[in-house]
Amino acid sequence: MEFSEKIITLAQSAEAALADTFARVDKISFENTQRVMRAFAEHRVSEAMFNPTSGYGYDDRGREVLDAIWADVFGAEAAFVRHSIVNGTQALTIGLFGLLRPGDIMFSIAGKPYDTLDEVIGNTGEAGNGSLRDFGVEYRQADLNADGSFDLERIKEVIETEGDRIKVVFIQRSKGYLNRKTLSVAQIGDIISYVRSFGKDFYVVVDNCYGEFTETREPCAVGADMVIGSLIKNPGGGMAETGGYIAGTARAVELASYRLTSVGCGLEVGATLGQNKSMYKGLFYAPHTTAQAIKTAYLAAYMFGEDGLGFEVEPSWREPRYDIIQAVITHSRESLCAICRGIQAGSPVDAYVTPEPWAMPGYSDEVIMAAGAFTQGSSIELSADGPLREPYIAYLQGGLTYESGKIGIMSAAQTALEAMGNVK
Ligand SMILES: *Cc1c(COP(=O)(O)O)cnc(C)c1O
């Protein structure tokens, strides 16, 4: 891969400007690694725990200890992490169905949840498929204010009028693919204190996807009852082959465990089939890998932003970051496609492939996706995608190593620059 002088110089300026920021990211990674290693030591992790079990999976020591470690690392009373959870959406589904009962209300206070939850909640999709709505669970929402803060008035109004029926207050930590700010753990802590101040009895559930290990504590440490995420994002460290997790209070996790397996069986069963080692290794790597992805995102913000190629970016390289997503707002179909082509060409797998916009089930516009990952759909590995509609936003995320992430971003910047006809 050959880079032009302009791209090489730009990457150098970016790294010079980001030196202090990168040092801060490394510090967070060190602290989180320390927390993970302390838990490994306290729970006496040993090689026997990586042995596979089959059938019911009774007495799978590796599974039980990993659950306990996960709880410690996430600042929770209890947790479970399973390779058999297929993605973040299923983990969220397990958590929500575990807690909610007919007649209850789920109240989302940080705007609309992630797209794949629409059908789970029953806001879209066919009636009768078994959504929460089909089971008599109602849904309320408070959007965030334009500046990204919580709409305290609306939240107060809903809790004061319907608080006795609210069972779950739902908060999505990362912006996901919405045009909003990602929440910091401190902000999540403040809003949890606020909703608790009304004295009602509900579970606070946080969609933790993309947020793990970007800070030195997780939402359970500031009062969340349940946090949920995917192992092919941050906490799998690029090592876990697949999976998901739920951590939280003992009761909330117990209820979710009855939905994971069955009422009564809970966490007593579940063969690990040899997946324990990659999940342990994934957690071990996760703080570091997340830091690599965050550095890659900062680099992208600089190189594509006002000090680089001149695109609008969100967040800018000067802002703190609480997830691994970088948006580049291109306002141009060609630029969006060029960025995706560059990311693909700068990937370790399928670098020879050219991504093309395509109609995708569940999306109203064509979508272009670039991913050359070892694990299918893994977004802790460098990837880029975006719907082909104004304002033509490329969402970038991941980077298993900063070096490979940097190559991917330089490649994307170069193809974008070529597509712009070398005009800044
Ligand atoms: C990725 C993600 C999910 C779950 O997506 P899956 O593709 O099912 O793993 C949920 N919420 C947010 C904010 C996400 O980023």
The ligand as an SDF file (V2000), in Angstrom:
LIG
                    3D

 15 15  0  0  0  0  0  0  0  0999 V2000
  -24.4700   -2.7440   17.9430 C   0  0  0  0  0  0  0  0  0  0  0  0
  -25.4870   -2.1730   18.8290 C   0  0  0  0  0  0  0  0  0  0  0  0
  -26.5730   -2.9310   19.2770 C   0  0  0  0  0  0  0  0  0  0  0  0
  -26.7800   -4.3740   18.9490 C   0  0  0  0  0  0  0  0  0  0  0  0
  -26.4730   -4.6920   17.6630 O   0  0  0  0  0  0  0  0  0  0  0  0
  -26.1090   -6.1900   17.1950 P   0  0  0  0  0  0  0  0  0  0  0  0
  -25.7440   -5.9750   15.7680 O   0  0  0  0  0  0  0  0  0  0  0  0
  -27.3320   -6.9820   17.3790 O   0  0  0  0  0  0  0  0  0  0  0  0
  -24.9840   -6.6840   18.0210 O   0  0  0  0  0  0  0  0  0  0  0  0
  -27.4570   -2.3290   20.1270 C   0  0  0  0  0  0  0  0  0  0  0  0
  -27.2970   -1.0520   20.5240 N   0  0  0  0  0  0  0  0  0  0  0  0
  -26.2720   -0.3020   20.1130 C   0  0  0  0  0  0  0  0  0  0  0  0
  -26.1400    1.1080   20.6010 C   0  0  0  0  0  0  0  0  0  0  0  0
  -25.3230   -0.8330   19.2560 C   0  0  0  0  0  0  0  0  0  0  0  0
  -24.2940   -0.0820   18.8740 O   0  0  0  0  0  0  0  0  0  0  0  0
  1  2  1  0
  2  3  1  0
  2 14  2  0
  3  4  1  0
  3 10  2  0
  4  5  1  0
  5  6  1  0
  6  7  2  0
  6  8  1  0
  6  9  1  0
 10 11  1  0
 11 12  2  0
 12 13  1  0
 12 14  1  0
 14 15  1  0
M  END
$$$$
